[in-house]
Amino acid sequence: MEFSENNIIAYFQPILCAASNKIFSYEILGRFLAGDGTVKSLGPFFSDANTTHEEALRVDRIVRRKALEKYAQENRKEYLFINIRLSWLGDYINKPEEMPTIRWARELGIDPGKIVIEITEEEFNADDRHINIISYYKNEGCKIALDDYGKNASNIDRLAFLKPDIIKINIDYIHKSETSYHYREYLRSLASFAESVGIEVLYEGIETPKQLEICMSSRGRLYQGFLIARPQDSMNDAAVNKDLFISVSDDTHNKHYKTIIYTDLLKNYLDSKVGYFLIENPNFYKKENIGKCLYNLCCELPEVIRIYLCDSKGIQISFNFEWNSGEVKYQNYLGNNWAWRGFYQEAMEEFISGNKSGLSSAYRDFTTKERILTYFHEVTSDIYLFADIKRMPIVFS
């Protein structure tokens, strides 16, 4: 089918913001009017290996121009995401001021600061010459978004080169995160990394409430997908599933709040058990029957996996006392250094702050793969007790 000004249509998919529960932006998507009168996606055309570089660019420019005209006509103020392949910029390496997008925006009275240039490139083959172009967009006030973060090309190379304001998390990670904790944890790590370097996270391709919940629990401000809003031919009165978005947001917050309450209750419970143990067993770490003492403590603690002692340098100074099916087993980890582990570093932060005990963040145990917390308690100024606890609800008596 021949694509032209007459049958190409610009569509817009709303992107919601968790901070305001309002539309933050729209992404431009290409559509065309088929011979039978139905509206169909241009996605297959752009992804077809037989589509030439020149033809893809020609069609995309028609979509872009029509979208900018609609944006100006409807007097919108939200951000507008515009997809641009890195390879399309090659002709403007030495003359970025001639690129049409910013020129069209100015002609139509659109603030370039409202435009987000979304860089799409399956095979990242940019070189230093492209910095000129990316810098031009930034100097004009545009934001830069990196599409399909985590797919194919080296993540850190793309980030370091493009220095984006926003990363869009690959849709596959979101869909697979429903059934695999590996993907859920990876989502969290991506969001945490992005936050640490000052990059916004946008989750795209959200199709189920469970996916939305997982994304929200992973942290991130921006959300996009058919569950939230489908692509539409106008930005005025856009149909958005805002009630569901707010409901899932509230549920996610409530679950997080309950987790905080649970963790606090668990810590208080463990404090009372370990505190009583230390009163009843002064200097237990010096006694020959240390094993019996820690066996008794194992029996007292809920869902304990193992107990052990470390010195102030992170060196383990006792056996592991591991609770397994009603009995304690001994594992020799004497002399191991745990100062490199996250839970130990969190413990040191608490002890240095003057606290006598605490609970680490939840993580997966290397051996059992169970989600656990590590409880820590100061025994003396240079001896600390650690207990790995299964991350699950308990009944407090």
Order of alpha helices (4+ residues) and beta strands (2+ residues): beta-beta-beta-alpha-alpha-beta-alpha-beta-alpha-beta-alpha-beta-alpha-alpha-beta-alpha-beta-alpha-alpha-beta-beta-beta-alpha-beta-beta-beta-beta
